[in-house]
Amino acid sequence: MKIKEAFSKFEVFLLDLDGVIWRGGELIPGAVEVVNFLVDYGKEVIFITNNATLDRKTYKNKLFKIGIKADKVKIVTSGYATAVFLRQKYGLGTVFLIGEEGIRQELKDFKIVEDYEGWNPSIDYVVVSLDRNVHYWKIAKAAHAIRKGALFVLTNPDNVLPIEEGVFIPGAGSIAATVEVASSKKPDHIIGKPSPIIFKVALKNKDVQKTIMIGDRIDTDVLGASQIGLKTALVLTGVTTLKDVKNSPVKPNYILTSIRDLILY
């Protein structure tokens, strides 16, 4: 095995998870083998995902369980990037969260205090993420806080999330659209891909000329990476199809059947 010549020049590999390593509950064939080979070859692997339902520690445990050398990789989620961004730009504050345990833990780790009631006029941030238990009153409380002046932050704009072949569920972007209509305000900040914010968190002190982004979505992975000067490779094991590429003004530098195409066997 060896890295194909086109990719051997890159020192840092940004890899999406959903659609690249797994799709729903199924592993992409060869993905674990390729990641471990990159690590053993001396390449830096950084997983960068818009999915904030899990925190970095939980993701690392999940990667360990499927056989990836998780102690040798870095993981950046949109939840972690949101916590980093809020703490660095605005400092401490109170947040009303539409989201799951992953982003809740990341915000807690940065000492951003959660307000569970939602009617508090002193709420500083409303953070909207994927929440598979979202309900009417969460939407109402989020919209109320935004109308009262809270900052509206969206972890990622993905409208749908693939869970298996041909099956998609609503993503964070779909939930945020409801909050946007109810509050009459667009998000003040979008953190996840294609926003440059998550890339800046992931690529701190990295050379963009020696970095490649590998993802399955042309509208987030490829678009976001291209905007900050990264080379991109689109895998066809996730959301985007060849037809989508043909119809898109955004083009990847490389198109791969799967992540296995990085390697010569």
Helices and strands as residue ranges (DSSP letters): E 2-3, H 5-8, E 12-15, E 22-23, E 26-27, H 31-40, E 44-49, H 56-66, G 70-72, E 74-77, H 78-90, E 94-98, H 101-109, E 113-114, E 125-128, H 136-147, E 151-154, E 160-164, E 167-170, H 172-183, E 189-190, H 196-202, G 208-210, E 211-215, I 218-222, H 223-227, E 231-235, H 242-247, E 254-256, G 259-262, E 263-264
